[in-house]
Amino acid sequence: MSEASLPQAVIRAEPDGYDMGKRGLMGRQSAGNGFLRAAVKARGDQSIYGYTPSRQSAVGFQSIVRGIDPAARFEWVSDNALDSIPKVGAFYLADLTVATHARLRQRTGVASYSLCGVTHTTASHGAMDQIAALLREPVMPWDALVCTSTAVVGTVNRILDAERELFQWQYGAPCAKEPPQLPVIPLGAHWQDYDFDADAKLQARQALGLADDEIVGLFVGRLAFHAKAHPYPMFRGMQLAAERTGRRMVLILSGWFANPSIEKAFLEGAQQFAPDVRTIMVDGRETIPRTNAWAASDLFISLSDNIQETFGLTPIEAMAAALPVVVSDYDGYRDTVRHEVDGFRVRTYAPGEGMGAALARSHEAQAMTYDQYCWGAASTTAVDIPETADAIVRLVENPDLRRRMGEAGRARARTVYDWDAIFRQYQELWAELAARRASALTDPRLKAWVQAAPAASPSRLDPFHAFGHYPTDTLSPETRIAAAPGATLADLEHALQQGIFGSLAFDLGRARSIFSAYAARESTIAEAATATSTTLPPTGRITGFLLKLGLVVVR
């Protein structure tokens, strides 16, 4: 398939998933923004389509798109226009809520389009519930949950296996439900953002007050010992390397703290456990200081030990910046960093299966917060400190090794992890899902089964059905309606101006025209719908409102 023929997708347009200006910047926003930049670049002469039920979100998302490319056209797909998604392509969710959106899709048909989610954390209750629900909700084989690493696939399959076991126990039969596709597509980096020449590196070092003979290690990310990477192995590894090499060493922490107490703990920890390493704090939410940190450094270090992590974007960015990396042999880092090629992966240890049941129970019982749960696991997950120090020493003592590993990583970032190349993988996936959907519907039995799917989730029914036994009587298309004696359009206008009738969930212009139709002549609700070119559902609701005001009567 040529690049020109690759499909696009409607993108879930909630600004929180793409906003790099957030003060509480998370990895998912960096990843989302990178994806969106690639989508805008690959759009050709097409618009960027964004779905959100909120006009405010649509405006915010459009602002982010225009910030990427002022010439980009944006088209808002609202909740009233779900049936326009199939005309564009797949529906990209930017998170793992495939199960939730499969319920919403029932309203346009389970084969109307393909859903494409992507994993970020898989440790929270919400994330795990979404994964387990893949076997319970109307998720189809032409949907996909993109896993950013093979580590994520392992977690997803373990949750699905446990869900199948529960199903077997409850119903005495195996679960025959197919999960969605689980392709592995990594996150990426726009390598041009990290392409620093010698002058840029020199200026960055000067801006940060770094001496020529100082060796600089860099950590980038949220500075949170309970939910990212505990700094102790990094502090000790850098300190031991400084002692063994006798070199002047600096550690740049480029990130942000959730509160002053965490900041105090980090700074005191650096002084206590890495006293011979100069520590520099940089606000990683600010573009210029963050860019200077990338350009000024000699090596990158990220020793993830947290179950909240799934991929790890910053090592990819470090490779794009031609920095050799020292990372923990943990989660998605195993996919991205080639040991002794792009850098070093350091051995990790964690308690075995069955040793964490009490943590899971306390979190489920809400005796632990999510952060406490993650810290409960991370506090007993170890990164090999002697191996960490050995890796740093090798890089400190061997500039040629730093250069070779940095160049290998940069080449990998420009090919395997370039966002443009990764976005093409998404486009190929969307084309494959569309082909699966089309092929499945050539089977008459499957097509009949799909067409017989309920039009809404059992827990999201039409309120006038779920609670239809509440009123004395119900309005039908054949119910005859007439204007109340003496009622006028001015009465309707007066009522609409009152605060007690604010925020009505229908078009006020249609309310005026439907009242005028009843005022002109007695008619059924169906006849009023035809006369005003309005579909039956809003005509019925507006008729109910007019009855509520006493402006019309039932004949």
N, C-alpha and C positions, 0 to 999 in steps of 0.2 A: 504494500500500500504506500503510495507516494505521500510525502509530507503534506502536500496541498490538500489531499483527500482525507486526512485524519480528522476525526470528529472533535467537536467542542463539547462542553457540558454547561448546564446551568449550575452556577456556583452558589452555595448557601451564603447569603450576603449579610452575615452578622459581623459587624466591624471588629468585635472583640477578638475574632480569630486571626486578624491580619494587621492589627494596629501596632506599629513599632514605637508609637509615642506614648504607650501606657507606662505609668510610673511603676506598676508591678509587672514589668515585662517578663514573660515566660517563654520557654522554648517553643511552645506551640504557636505563639504569635510570630516568632522569627521564621519558623517553618512555613506558616500560612502566608506570610508576606512574600517569602521566596517563591512559593508556588504561584501566588497571584501575579508576581512580576513575570514569571515564565508564561502564564496564561495570557497576559496582556501582550507580551511580545509575540506570541504564536497566533494571535487572533486573525492575522491577515486583514481582510476588509470587513470582517464580521464585528458585531457588537460583543461586549461582555455582558452576559445575562446573569442576573443575580436574583435569587429567590429569598424573600423574607416577608412575613406578614406585617412588618412594621415599616411605615413610611420613614420614620426617623432613622431606622437602621439602613434603609435603602439610600438615604441621603448621605449617611456616614460612610457606607461602603463605596458609593460613587466618588466621594471625596478622596478616598484612598486610591481608587483606580486612576482618577485624574492626576493624583500626585505622582503616580508611576509614569503616566503618559497623558498629558493634557489633551491629546487628540483622540483618546479612546472614547468610543461611544458606549454608553451604559443603558441597558434596558431592564427595568424592574419587573420581576415576575412576582405578583402578590398571591396571597392564598386563594383569591378568587380566580386565578389564572393558572391553576395547576395543570390544566389540560394543554397548556402551551409548552410544557417541558418536553414532551415527546418530539415536538417540532425542532428542538435544538439538539437534543441528544440525551446523555445521561444526566444524573443529578449528583453533583459532587458535594458532599456534606461537610468536609473539613474536620470531621471528628468521627467517632465510631457509632453514632446513633442510627445505624441501619435499621434496627428493629423498630424504633420509634417511627421513623419515616416510612417504613413498610406499611404501618397502619394507616398513615395519612394517604399513601398511594392507593389504598383500596378504593378511594373515592373516584379515581380515574381509571381503575383497573389494574390488577396485579401485573399485567404484562404491558402496561402503557409506556414504561420507561425503566431503565436500570438505575439502581442506587449504587453509589460508590462512596464508602466511608474510608477513614484512615485512622489508625491507632496513634495515640500519643501515650499517656500513661494507661496501664491496664490494672493498676493496683487498687484504685478506689472502688467503693461499693457500686457507684453508678456505672463505672466502666465494666465491671464484672457482670452486673445485671444486664447490661446491653449485650454482652457477648453470649451469656446463657440464653437470652431471649431470641437469639438467632434461630434456635430450634423450636421456638414456640410461636413466634409471630410470622406473618405472611411474607417472609424473606424467601427469595427465589434463587435458583441456580444461575440466573442471569444478573444477579447482584454480586457485589464484591466488597469485602472488608480488606483494604490494603494493609498489610503488615509491614512495618518499616524495617524489620530485621527478622532473621530466623529465630532469634530469642522470643520475639513476640508470637510467632507461629506456634512455638512450643507452649506458651502460656495459654493462647486461645484454644488449642486442641485439648489441653488438660481440663479447661473449664467445660468445653463441649462434651468431653468424655464423662465428666461428673454429672452433667445435665442428662446425658443418655442413661447413665446408671440410675438416676432418680426416676426417670420416665419408666424404665423397665420395672423398678420396684413398685411404682404407683399403679401401673396399668397392666403389668404382667405380660408385656409384649415389647419387643425392641422398638426404638424410635426410628421410623423409616424416613424422617424428614431430612432432606439434603441441606447442608449448610451453604452459605454463599461461597463464591470463589475466595481463596485466601492467598492472593499473589504477594510476593515480597518485592516491594518497590521502596528504595531508601529515600531519605530526605537528601537535600543537596545544598550546594552553595553557588552563588553567582561569583565565580572565581575572579572576575574583573574587580570586584570590591576589595580584593586582597592582593592585588598585583602591585607590589611596592618596589620602586627602583632604589638605587643606592642613596640618592638624595633624599627621598622620602623617609628612608630608614634613619638616616643621619639626623634629619630635622625632628623626627619623632623622638629619638633618644635625647636630643637636646631639650625638647619640650618637657620631657619627664625627668630631666636632670641626671641622666645616666652617664657614667664615665666610660671611656673607651675600653677599659680593661674589666669592666663588670660583665658577668655572664647573667643573662636575664631569663628566668623562667616565668611562664604566664599561665594563669588560670582564668577562664572566662565562664561566667554563668552566675546564677543566683547563689548568693553566699548564705547558705542555709545548711547547717550541719545535719539537720534531721530529715531533709527532703531533697538533697542533691548529692553532695559528696562530702564526707567528713574530712576536715582539713588536716587531721593529725598525721596520717601517713605522708602527706605532701610536705608538711612542716619538717617532720623527722627526716624524710628522704633528702630534702634540700640541705638541712643542717649537716647530716652525715657526709653528703657530697662536698660541702664547704670545708669540713674538717679534713677529709681525705685528700682533697686537691689543693687546699691552701689558696684557692681563688676567691676573689671578691664576688659574691653572688647576691642577686636581687630577685625577689618574688613579687610579681605584679598580680594583684587580685582585682580583676576587672568584672564588676558585677554590682549588686545592690543588696542591702540588708532589709529584712522585713521590719526590724525595730532596733532601737538603740542597744538593747540587752544582747542581741545576737552580735551586733557590731563589736561591742565591748569584749564578748567572749572570743571572737576571732582575733582581735588585736592582742589581747592578753595571751591567747594561745600561741600566736606567732612569736611574741617576746619570750615566752616560756620554753617553747620546744624548738625554735629556730633562732636563737639569739644572735648567731653570726650571719644571718641572712637579712639584708635590708628589705623591708616590706613596704610596698607602695600600693595605696588604695586608689582605684580609678572607678568612677561612676560609669558602669557598663551600659547605662541607658542613654548616655549622651554620645552622639556620633563621633565628635572629634577626639575626646579622650579615649574612647573605645578603639578607634582606628589607630591612634598613636600607640596604644598598647600592642596591637597586632604587629605594627610595623617595627617596633623597637625591640622585640623579643628575639631570643636565640633558640628557645625551645618551649614546647607547650606541655603542660601536665594536667591530667584530669583523672582522678582515681575514684571513679564512681563506685559506690557500695550500696546503692539505694534501690529498692524494688520499684520505686516510683519512676525510675528511668527505664526507657525501652530502646532507645536508639543512640542518642548522644550526637548532637549536631556540631558542637564546637570542635571536636577533632577533625571533622571534615573542613571546617573553616580554617583550622590551623594548617592542614595540609595545603589548602588553597594559598595560604600565606607562605608556603615553603618552609614551615617550621617542622622539625622532627618532633614526634609526639611520644610522651610517656603516659600510658593509660592503663587502667586496671583491666585484667582479662575477665570481662563482665558484660552482660547484656549485649546490646548491639555493637559495642566496640569490637567484638570478635569478628564481625562482618567487615568493618570498615578499615581497621588498622592491621596491616600485615606485619607480624612480629619480625624484627630485625630487617625490615625493608623500609617501611615508612616511619618506624620508631620501635617502641618496645611495649609489649603487653605484660603486665605484672600479675603474678598469680594471686588468686583470691580464695577465701575459705568462708563457708557459712554452715550453720547447723543443718543437720539432715532432716528428712521428712518425718513429721510427727512431733518435732520439737517446737513448732510454732503454733500448735492448736490453741494454746491459751491466748496468744496474741489475737488470733482470728476471732475467738469467742468474745474477748473484751471489746474489740472493735465493733463486732456485730451487736453487742449489747449496749453500745454507745458509752461504755465506761472509758474508752479511749477515743480521742479524736483521730482523724486521718493522719495528721502529722505525727501524733504519738505512736500510732500503729507503724508508720514507715520508720520512725526512729527506733521502735522496738526491734525491728528486723535489722536495720542498718547498724545499730549499736553492737550487734553480735556478728557482723560480717566483717572479715578482716582482709586487708590488703597487705601483701608481703613487703614489709619495710626494707629489709636488706636488699631484696630484688629491686625495689624502687631506687634506693641509693646507688646500686650498681649501674642501673640504666642511666641515671643522671650523671654519674661520674664518667661513664664512657662518652657521653655527649659533651661534657665540659672539657674533657682532656683531648678530644679529637675533633677539631674544627672541620676536617675533611669528612668525617662521619656525619656531622651535623648537616653539611652541605649535601652529601649524597642522599641521606634519608629525606631531607627537605625537598630535594628535586624529585625524588620518587613519589613523595606524597603529592607534590604539586601536579605532576603528570596524571596521577590517579584522580585528583580532584577535578581536573580539566576534562577528563573523559568520562569516568564512571559516575562521578557525583556532580557534574555540571547540571544546573537546574533545567536548562534547555533540553538536555538529553533525557532527564528524568520525566519531564513533562510529556515528551514523546512516548515514553512508556505508558503514561496514563492515557494518552490518546489511543494508543494501540489496545490497551485494556478496554476502553469504552467501545471501540470497534468490535472487539471480541465478544463483549457482553451483548451488544446489539445483534450480533450474528447468532449467539446462543438463543436469544429471545425469539428471533425470527425462525430459526430452525425448529425450536420446540413447538411453535404454533403451526407447523406443517403436519403435526400428528393430530388427527381429528379428535381422538379421545382426550389428549392433553388440552387441546384448544377448547373443547367443551367444558372440561374441568375448570380451566382458567376463567372462562366466560361466566361460569356459575358461581364464582367467588362472591361472597357478601360485599355489599357496597360500602360497608363501614365496619370498624372494629366493634365487637360486642360491648366494650366499655366506653364507646364514643358514639352512642346512638343519637338519632334525631330526638331532641327532648320532647317533641310532640308525639313521639311514639313511646319512648321510655316512660313518660308521665301522662300518656294520652288518656288514662282512666281517671285522672284527677278532675277535669271539668264536667259540668252537667252535659254538655254537648260539644261537638267539634265541628269545625268548618270544613266543608268539602268543596271540590270544584263546582258542584251543583247547587250549593247553598245560594239562595237568592237574597240580594242585598239592595236596600234603597236608602237614599239620604233621609236623615231624620227631619221631621217637619221643622221648617225654619232654619235649618243648619246651612251655613254659608262657608265659602272658602276663607272669608275673613275670620271665622271662628277657628278654623284650623291654623291659620297664620298666628292668631293670638296665642293659641296653646303652644305652638312650636317655639315661641319666644320666651316661654316660662322655663325657669331653671329646673323645675321638677321633670321636665321632658327633655333634658339635655342628653347628648351622647346616644342618640337612637341608632340602632344597628341596621338601618336601611337608608336608602337614598331619599332625601326629603322632597326632591323634585318629583319623584315617582309617587310619593304620598299625595302630593297636590293633584297630579294628573288622575290618579285612581279615584280620589274623592270626586273630582270633577266628572268622571265617567259615571259614577253612581248618582250624582246630582242631575245628570242629563237624563238618565232613565234607569229604572229598576233593571238589574241584570244579575246573572250568576257570577260567581267569582271567576269562573273560566272565561265568561264573556268579557268581563272587565280586563282580564289579562290580555285577551286578544285586542281589545279596543285601545289599549295603552302600549301595545308591543312589549309587554312585560311577561316574564315566565311565571308559572303558577306559584312556586314557593314564595318569592317576595310579595306577590299579589295577595296571597293568603295572610302573610304576616302583617302587611300594611292594613289589610281589611280588619284584622284583629285589633290593631292600634286605633283605627277609626271607630270601631265598636267601643273600645275602652274610653274614648273621648265622648261617646254618645252622639257622634256626628252622623252615624249610619245605624240602621236597624236591620235585623234579620226578618225576612218575610216568611 
